[in-house]
Amino acid sequence: MSDRMYNVVLSFLLFVTSVNFGYCTERTLRSWVNPDCGALCKDTNLTTVYLRADGLNDTLHYLWDFGGNPSILLALTSTSAFLNISWEDYIAKKKNSVTFTEEPVYTFGIVINKIIEFNDINDTAIINITNTVNTNILHPMFFQWDRKTVISNNEFVSLDMEGSNYKDTLTNISRQGTVKLSLRGFCSLDHSEMIPHMLHTENSTQVDIILDHMQVNKTFANSRFAIELLVVGEGNPDIPLFIDPKKSLDDEHTPGVFEVVEVRTPPYRHMNDYQTQGAYLQWRPVSYTSVVRESTNSTETVQYPPIKVSDHTSAIENSMLYCYYGDKVNDLLTQRIIVSLGTKGDGFYRRTSYSTWTFLIGYGTPPNEKFSYLVIMIISIGLGLPFVILIATGIYLCVRKLHKRSSESYISQ
């Protein structure tokens, strides 16, 4: 390739990468911290963020709560519905203290239920939750949760929380170390700026969990950690959640990771199509072991089959979800999902004392990764440019040969 042609191609690439393909807002975001709580919340360390995402035809309501085990409630309503919180009852974790002025079309909730430390004796990176001798349970409600930042603008709403000074008042167990939780709501389809750059929609919230220098059990030689989520939704309680690991050809946004794990709620009686009307969780099976999130500082995650919960009410009573669902939860899907952090041979948690996990919670159809315009263009140029050069070279040789024959004929005359 000539220098001139190379410069043309390079200039074209730089132009395309600098083009703004446009920004489309699908939902209008508004948020409040402890809305209308007033002086009552000033005397507590309570953080409840209400995010309202208004669309043209419906509204998604999110409650992010840290009074008890951290939890998220998602409710789909008409645009005329409003949220009501009876704060005295809410702080006391009483049922029916969270209501809407209209019955929601659909609701879904998760609780960050447990942080499980397990002793991986044989370095399999697989947790055996029935082996109580080699597992310790940390309940997030026993961390002291402090609000670090709340950011709200036209593109996203984010909340950063830190849990420290763990003390289980029931067992008198204390731990040092920090759990960091970042929650973010969005207004449109795009990739998150936070690695692993999950593809979110306007109907989703991203949760990022960091275990930073968590004190481990001194009797465990090979500690690893796992996160247990409690999932509550309007699905058939007798059908397990659908877990579907999907392969991808593209690792443009998360180098070295070619898989997305998708968890879908089963259908319920009012659903016509659970694939477009239910809720989902989605994540890439990667955990980063350093503040610098690069492929060289990463390990894998392992997901396990969902576990049914026998006593639905007691399972949610230490979370905000009880304030909304109350006893109604007994007729709803209530299951546990466990995801462990780490893979065989990565040096266990002690190697860096740092682990992350990022996932999405959303309503409707989970987004599918597609090649970006830049990647498509590069592939097209990579495949098409040699072909164009080959044709141009052939034409040039043919023209030159014809010109040579014409010159020879002219001389012979």
Number of C-alpha atoms within 10 A of each C-alpha: 9 6 8 9 10 11 12 10 14 11 11 12 15 10 10 13 11 9 8 7 9 5 10 10 14 17 21 19 22 16 22 14 17 19 15 13 14 10 8 13 17 10 8 10 12 19 19 20 21 19 23 22 23 21 18 10 9 16 22 26 24 24 24 21 22 25 21 22 21 24 24 24 21 24 20 20 21 17 14 11 17 14 16 14 19 15 19 13 14 18 18 11 22 18 19 18 21 22 17 15 11 12 13 17 12 18 22 25 23 24 25 22 27 20 21 20 25 28 25 21 12 9 17 11 25 22 23 12 15 8 11 10 9 18 21 19 15 20 18 23 21 19 24 16 25 16 15 11 10 17 11 16 12 12 16 18 21 20 20 16 18 17 20 19 15 24 19 16 9 7 7 8 11 14 16 14 17 21 23 19 21 18 20 21 28 27 24 19 17 15 15 16 10 11 15 25 15 23 21 25 23 24 27 27 25 23 19 18 20 22 21 20 16 21 15 22 16 8 9 16 14 20 22 27 25 23 19 16 19 22 25 24 24 23 26 17 22 12 14 19 25 14 19 12 16 12 11 13 11 17 13 15 18 18 12 14 19 15 18 18 16 18 19 23 26 23 20 19 8 12 15 11 12 17 17 13 18 25 28 24 21 25 22 23 24 25 25 26 26 17 12 11 16 15 16 12 13 20 21 18 21 16 17 13 13 19 14 19 17 11 11 21 18 14 19 25 19 19 23 32 29 24 24 21 22 21 17 12 22 16 13 19 24 30 23 22 20 22 21 25 27 29 20 14 10 15 15 22 21 16 9 14 17 18 26 24 24 24 21 24 24 26 25 17 16 24 14 10 16 13 13 12 12 12 13 12 15 13 12 11 15 11 11 13 14 12 12 12 12 12 12 12 12 12 12 12 12 12 12 12 12 12 12 12 12 12 11 11 10 9 8 7 5
